[in-house]
Amino acid sequence: MAIQVYFFGSLVDITGKPDWELSVFTDTDSLKMYLQKEYPALAATKYFIAVNQKMKQTNCNLIDGDEVALMPPFSGG
């Protein structure tokens, strides 16, 4: 099982990469915990999670081929 994780904005600065293919994660909570261990600055950063282009406010199951985006808060005008 593999998922593609995309980082946007300041999260690219924290991770040093715009995307990453990962495996073995069955839900967004386990993915988030792993990423915060790898990149401790993420734990102190506010960001949103989208799975397959849909914003998720709670834990979400992940399946092979899912695309997960981590995005900092944004505003527009």
Phi, psi and omega in degrees: 000133178223142174235154177255127180249130179245137178248142181233156174058227183295342179290333175294321178296322181290315185273337182079011180207150180275341179203166184200132174267126182232160177225172174078008179259127183261347179205167184290330179296316180292324176296314181299316179298317179297312182297324179288334173287319180290323183230084184306332179297336178296329181296332181260009183246137177275132177206160178255155178241133174237140176241122182052045175069021176236125181298140180237128179260342180232175179303142183223136176292146178243144176232166181308130177092354179296150174247124181245129178245133173251121187229133175289163175303147182220159175218161182217174181205000000 
